[in-house]
Amino acid sequence: MRRDGVSSRWAAAPNARFARQFAYDEATAEDLDILLTLVDCQITYRSRYLLAPLLAPVRDLVVLDQYNPRSVAFQVSSLNDHIASLPALRESGLIERPQRLAVAVQATLATAEATALDTRTLFALEQELLNLADAIGLHYFPHGPNASRPEKLTGLA
């Protein structure tokens, strides 16, 4: 999950990027329509809002909606559940970096408001997701001569 393409990322980071690029502060209805198409939310948006695409509702649906499987918030929540179920790699019992980052991103999304999301906030979210992807890759898929080996694998047979 590194930026150099060693492994692929889940859809949260690209969807955050799409939101930043097409739901920018001065986005037109056409830009928002393209975003809804890219994240496959046209039908959902049209069933909820009987209006042309508007900035705040589109941002809410694509980024913050915890019940929309294609939203960033839903995907981060699912990722957080997966990380929590992984075995701990350290004996200390302290929360490991990938889980700490995933919890922080999930908390940010859970407390955000669509009207307060702007291009700068969406860019920061995208960077947090990329950092999370890197942390997962480095933590669970070490490589190279300096790769650290787990102190203890708990929960594995």
C-alpha positions, 0 to 999 in steps of 0.5 A: 500500500505504498505510493510507489504502487507496490500494492493497490489501495482500497477505494477510500483514497481515490474517492477522497481524491475524486471528491477534492477534484470534482467537488471543489469549492466552486464546483458546477452541477456538471462537475458534481454530476461527474463525481457522482458517476465516478463513485457510482452514486447517481441513483442514490443521490437522485433517490435522496435529493430530487434536485440537481447536484448541490455541493453540500449534499454531494460531499455528504453522500460521497465523503461522510455518509456512513451508510453508503458503501461507496463513501469514504466514511463507510470504507474507512469504518470497514478498514478500521474493523479489519485492522482491529481484527488483525493480530498484534505484532508487538508484545507491548499491547499498545495500539499500533500505528495503523490502527491509531491512524484508522481510528483518527481518520474515522473520528474525523469523518464521523464528526465532520459536517458537509458544509464545512468540507472545503478543498483544503480539508478534502486534500488533508483527508486524502493525505491522511488516507495515503499515510494510513495506506503507507502505515499498513504496508510498512507495518504488515508487509515489511520488506528489504534487509532492514525489515523488522520481524514481529516480536510476537504473533498473537491470534494465529494458529 
